[in-house]
Amino acid sequence: MQTFTIRDLQDNTGGIIREAESGRLSVVTKHGQPIFVAVPFDDQVRG
């Protein structure tokens, strides 16, 4: 699982998208605290 900061999200959105496309979860943090998890959208998420 990759960790990105809010700044990374702003500066490198493509990296987070590539992580999701590879099937990996990513945690986004703000001031060192986890804010949310980016989850790849796949058949398991669709339900």
C-alpha positions in Angstrom: 0.0 0.0 0.0 1.4 3.3 -1.1 1.0 6.5 1.1 0.5 9.9 -0.5 0.2 13.3 1.1 -2.5 15.8 0.1 0.4 17.7 -1.7 1.3 14.5 -3.6 -2.4 14.2 -4.6 -2.3 17.7 -6.0 1.1 17.3 -7.7 1.0 13.6 -8.8 -2.6 12.5 -9.3 -1.4 10.3 -12.1 0.7 8.2 -9.7 -2.3 7.5 -7.5 -4.3 6.5 -10.5 -1.6 4.2 -11.7 -1.5 2.6 -8.3 -5.3 2.0 -8.4 -5.0 0.6 -12.0 -2.4 -1.8 -10.7 -4.9 -3.0 -8.1 -3.1 -1.4 -5.1 -4.7 0.6 -2.3 -3.3 4.0 -1.5 -3.6 6.0 1.7 -3.8 9.8 1.5 -2.5 11.7 4.6 -2.8 15.3 5.8 -0.3 16.5 8.4 0.8 12.9 8.9 -2.7 11.6 9.7 -4.6 9.2 7.3 -7.5 10.9 5.7 -8.8 8.4 3.2 -8.0 5.2 1.3 -8.1 5.2 -2.5 -9.5 1.8 -3.4 -9.3 0.3 -7.0 -12.8 0.0 -8.5 -13.2 -3.6 -9.6 -15.8 -6.4 -9.6 -15.4 -6.9 -5.9 -16.3 -3.3 -5.2 -19.2 -3.3 -7.6 -20.8 -6.0 -5.4 
